[in-house]
């Protein structure tokens, strides 16, 4: 799935536009402003492509983590049927859990509790002089 023209096609389009502006605009200052605006437009298009690609990659990682979670159920069934040794299954399950936690930590990662559960005592200590006894 393509979100925009390929990089080479975009670069060719913008290069042709720059040449057209340079050839047709008699005032150099206006030509420079138009070329700068065109460069900004090109940069924005590239950022939008990067954002779309990042969203696609994130979704793919989520799906991979979910697939690993589904594989764990298959490993459990193999252990129950006796076709897979329990220790070998344990290693496979741990590996799948670790990988899924790295791909989708909010869902499959370890829960980290940041709440303070102890008490805090603040005291003032008087300065002691060395040599006074």
C-alpha positions in Angstrom: 0.0 0.0 0.0 1.5 3.3 -1.1 0.6 6.5 0.6 2.3 8.9 -1.8 4.5 8.7 -4.9 7.9 7.1 -4.5 10.7 9.2 -3.2 12.3 9.4 -6.7 9.1 10.5 -8.3 8.6 13.2 -5.7 12.1 14.4 -6.1 11.8 14.6 -9.8 8.5 16.4 -9.5 9.9 19.0 -7.1 13.1 19.4 -9.2 11.0 20.1 -12.3 8.9 22.6 -10.4 12.1 24.4 -9.2 13.5 24.6 -12.7 10.1 25.9 -14.0 10.0 28.6 -11.2 13.6 29.6 -11.9 13.0 29.9 -15.7 9.7 31.7 -15.5 10.0 34.1 -12.5 11.9 37.3 -13.5 12.3 38.5 -9.9 15.0 36.5 -8.1 13.6 37.3 -4.6 10.1 36.0 -5.5 11.7 33.0 -7.2 13.6 32.2 -4.0 10.5 32.5 -1.8 8.5 30.2 -4.2 11.3 27.7 -4.2 11.6 27.8 -0.4 7.8 27.3 -0.1 8.1 24.3 -2.5 10.9 22.8 -0.4 8.8 23.2 2.7 5.9 21.4 0.9 8.3 18.6 -0.1 9.5 18.3 3.5 5.9 18.1 4.9 5.1 15.4 2.3 8.1 13.4 3.5 7.1 13.8 7.1 3.5 12.6 6.4 4.9 9.6 4.6 7.2 8.9 7.7 4.2 9.2 10.0 2.1 6.8 7.9 5.0 4.3 7.8 5.5 4.5 11.6 1.8 3.8 12.2 1.9 0.8 9.8 5.0 -0.5 11.6 3.5 -0.1 15.0 0.3 -2.0 13.9 2.5 -4.8 12.4 4.4 -5.1 15.7 1.1 -5.3 17.6 -0.1 -8.1 15.3 3.2 -10.0 15.7 2.9 -9.8 19.5 -0.7 -11.1 19.3 0.4 -13.9 17.0 3.1 -14.9 19.5 0.5 -15.0 22.2 -1.6 -17.3 20.0 1.5 -19.5 19.4 1.8 -20.0 23.2 -1.7 -21.6 23.3 -0.5 -24.0 20.6 2.6 -24.9 22.6 0.5 -25.6 25.7 -1.7 -28.0 23.6 1.4 -29.8 22.4 2.6 -30.2 25.9 -0.8 -31.5 27.0 -0.9 -34.0 24.1 2.6 -35.3 25.0 4.1 -34.3 21.6 6.4 -31.8 23.3 8.6 -32.1 26.4 7.4 -29.8 29.2 10.8 -28.2 29.7 11.2 -27.5 26.0 7.7 -26.1 26.0 8.6 -23.9 29.0 11.6 -22.4 27.1 9.5 -21.8 24.0 6.7 -20.1 26.1 9.2 -17.9 27.9 10.8 -16.9 24.6 7.5 -16.0 23.1 6.4 -14.1 26.2 9.7 -12.1 26.2 9.4 -11.3 22.5 5.7 -10.3 22.8 6.6 -8.0 25.8 9.3 -6.3 23.7 6.9 -5.8 20.8 3.8 -4.7 22.8 4.9 -3.8 26.4 1.6 -2.2 27.4 -0.2 -5.4 26.9 2.3 -8.2 27.4 5.0 -6.5 29.5 5.6 -6.8 33.2 3.5 -4.5 35.4 5.6 -1.9 37.1 4.1 -0.3 40.1 5.4 3.2 40.8 3.3 3.9 43.9 5.2 4.6 47.1 4.1 2.2 49.8 6.4 3.1 52.6 6.7 6.0 55.0 9.1 8.9 54.7 10.7 10.3 57.8 12.5 13.6 57.5 14.6 14.7 60.4 17.1 17.5 61.1 20.5 16.5 62.2 22.5 18.9 64.3 26.0 19.6 63.1 28.7 18.0 65.2 32.0 19.6 65.6 35.1 17.6 65.2 37.5 18.0 68.2 34.9 19.2 70.7 34.4 16.6 73.4 
